[in-house]
Amino acid sequence: MASPESGTEVSEAPETVPEARVPEGEAAHASAVVTEAQETLRRVFGYDAFRAGQQEIIEHVVSGGDALVLMPTGGGKSLCYQIPSLVRKGTGIVISPLIALMQDQVDALRALGVRAGFLNSTQDLDERRVTEAQFVAGEFDLLYLAPERLRVPATIELLDRGTISLFAIDEAHCVSQWGHDFRPDYLMLSGLHERWPDVPRIALTATATEATRTEIATRLNLDRARHFVASFDRPNIQYRIEPKTDAKRQLLHLLQNEHKGDAGIVYCLSRNSVEKNAEFLCQNGIEAIPYHAGLDARTRAVNQSRFLREDGLVVVATIAFGMGIDKPDVRFVAHLDLPKSVEGYYQETGRAGRDGLPSTAWLAYGLQDVVNLRKMIEAGEGDAAHRRRQSLHLDSMLALCETVECRRVQLLNYFGQSGAPCGNCDTCLSPPETWDATVPAQKVLSTVVRLDRERRQKFGAGHIVDILLGKKNAKVIQFDHDSLKVFGIGTDLRDVEWRGVVRQLLAQGLLAVESNYGALVLTDASADVLRGRHKVMMRREPERATAKAAKAAKERKAPVELPAEAQPIFERLRAWRGATAKEQGVPAYVIFHDATLREIATALPSSLAELGRVNGVGENKLAKYGEQVLETLAPTEPDTQEP
């Protein structure tokens, strides 16, 4: 298995944890549970050892305990319910919102020899009836359900007729009512324990603060469950955030210079932006496809399937895309607009590098992003308390963008964990300077004050900057703003620098945005700055931060574990895998992950027994693909001609 993640924090829920309930006929002794789980890991999944934290979770659930699991994307969450479902008697019911991905998830399990199925709205009546009969007959190890199916009485009656080994609630953060991926149907899942009190439940998510974790436990009736919190550190991801100048061109430079031919995801806030950026990339020689809720269902399904199955494809998407994507070789995730929260940003960037290899999380953000999101919050749904929560989420995201410290440390701190500077993010590679921006801040605030008090007018950031720079454009002349005392007092800074000052004033809460027109207004904290009682320190962007980070990314990109002589063998194996996947109509990683092919190319097994010792080669895959792999490894004989 891939190198272990850092340790998992285990905490008891409030009060006490319920005693383990051991179903009749199952081994009660902990060592027997561990042995059976390890044998399943080796036999089915082809790995010799669990990653840090997995074994304790699996042992707890196999013994009948409830669990709330927080583990980063790529950390191995799925095994935490898949192995207990295989070890315990009955069928594991996996509740997932990812209808469009259920077929791929089931295909991946069937390739391992696991008896898996799903019930959702994509099936016709005959398909549902066959699946239901198989469940009642005990022919499934795992059955995937969309949460809305539990609203249907027939589904409840069906589950009563079968034997359930556990309930796995995947993407459990969807129960957070004001979260970034809220699904109303998740609120019903609190009733699972009341209907099936002896069936253990495991709720899993890749990202949650302590407050969100508490909300998940309360809403899912998991108050007495045991909590398992893994490290949120993803050391293979290089985090980079840079000021937005020309976002499309900045993105193109990243892809052409660092990620040529790589698969990746580009996130945009609007559907229009998705379409335009996908078209722009295609015009510049990068194969890109759009994905957003405005596309018809067939187009979305085709584009998602292409991304999963084709190598080197870029998908440009809104946040409607990505949850549950198991594609292991996504080499970059780029954001062209500022995410609304650190939780959303972390979850989206976590879709890069699931295979543990070097990957990039890149974000370009600017003043207009801050203005737009502030306006959206003020004009959005929900009460005042909800808007305050959203503002706090945005404040945390801005703090991450403007930090002069290690970005990885800042991320970990947000989730209540500690860490040392990583030496790999942009702020570590090119530490930005801080500078005393009190006087420039006073100039901006004074301009806002004079427009408001002298002219009873309010304007956006661009016009404020034009006044400071002394630009006599049509708008300035129209409103006679060249007669203001502040006109032209800011020629010591460039346009882009003034925009950075305004952006950071907004980030620090020293300026605010009116919801109606996006005009800048003062806050309660502005007065102390104007009166010289508050010193304003700001981040100065290092000129070569991006270049140094890009150089470091290139140096880390090539996996060091693959010797040069193994590279052509690896490529032969990839070609065989691609052809096999196409023939079977499944994503290539369902056959074998790149990490497994790399190990095969390096170890050069000469027998089925040797191949079976490679990580990721379980019994079913060995029987199904073993001979083909050995044939692919065999040296080709040169053609000879008879005399």
PyMOL commands that set and color helices and strands:
alter all, ss='L'
color gray80, all
select helices_A, chain A and resi 30-45+54-62+79-87+99-111+125-136+147-151+153-161+172-175+184-195+210-219+247-258+271-283+297-309+342-349+367-379+384-402+407-414+426-429+438-455+461-469+474-478+481-483+495-507+526-530+545-557+564-584+588-591+594-603+608-611+619-633
alter helices_A, ss='H'
color red, helices_A
select strands_A, chain A and resi 8-11+67-70+91-95+116-119+142-145+164-169+201-205+226-230+237-243+263-267+288-291+314-317+330-335+359-365+433-436+511-513+520-522+537-540
alter strands_A, ss='S'
color yellow, strands_A
deselect
rebuild
show_as cartoon
